[in-house]
Amino acid sequence: MHTVLDFIASVKVELSKVVWPSPDLTIRLTVIVILVTVIVGFFVGGIDYLLTNLLGLVINK
């Protein structure tokens, strides 16, 4: 049990060293992540759509 308390104490010390981002920075970075995810999703979906149609043309011939 003593080691668990030591662990919790060291976690508290380490968390006090963390430099947390400001709320504005957090919101900006979150918006960037969402936009990049949507863009990559559309790109991969478009490639999938094109390859599916191309394969359909090849198979039907």
C-alpha positions in Angstrom: 0.0 0.0 0.0 2.9 2.3 0.7 4.1 2.1 -2.9 0.7 3.1 -4.2 0.8 6.2 -2.1 4.3 7.0 -3.4 3.1 6.5 -6.9 0.2 8.9 -6.5 2.5 11.5 -4.9 4.9 11.3 -7.8 2.1 11.6 -10.3 0.9 14.7 -8.5 4.4 16.2 -8.7 4.8 15.3 -12.4 1.4 16.8 -13.2 2.4 20.1 -11.6 5.3 20.3 -14.0 3.0 20.1 -17.1 2.5 23.3 -19.1 -1.2 23.2 -20.0 -2.3 25.0 -23.1 -4.7 27.9 -22.9 -8.3 27.4 -23.7 -8.0 29.4 -26.9 -5.1 27.3 -28.1 -7.0 24.1 -27.3 -10.0 25.3 -29.3 -7.8 26.3 -32.3 -5.9 23.0 -32.3 -9.2 21.0 -31.9 -10.7 22.8 -34.9 -7.5 22.1 -37.0 -7.7 18.4 -36.1 -11.4 18.2 -37.1 -10.8 20.0 -40.4 -7.8 17.8 -41.3 -9.8 14.7 -40.4 -12.7 15.8 -42.6 -10.4 16.7 -45.5 -8.5 13.4 -45.3 -11.9 11.5 -45.0 -13.1 13.2 -48.2 -9.8 12.4 -50.0 -9.8 8.8 -49.0 -13.5 8.5 -49.8 -13.0 10.0 -53.2 -10.1 7.6 -54.0 -12.3 4.7 -52.8 -15.1 5.9 -55.0 -12.9 6.2 -58.1 -11.2 2.9 -57.6 -14.5 1.1 -57.0 -15.9 2.5 -60.2 -12.7 1.7 -62.1 -12.8 -1.9 -60.8 -16.5 -2.1 -61.7 -15.7 -1.1 -65.3 -12.8 -3.6 -65.5 -14.9 -6.5 -64.1 -18.0 -5.8 -66.4 -15.9 -5.9 -69.6 
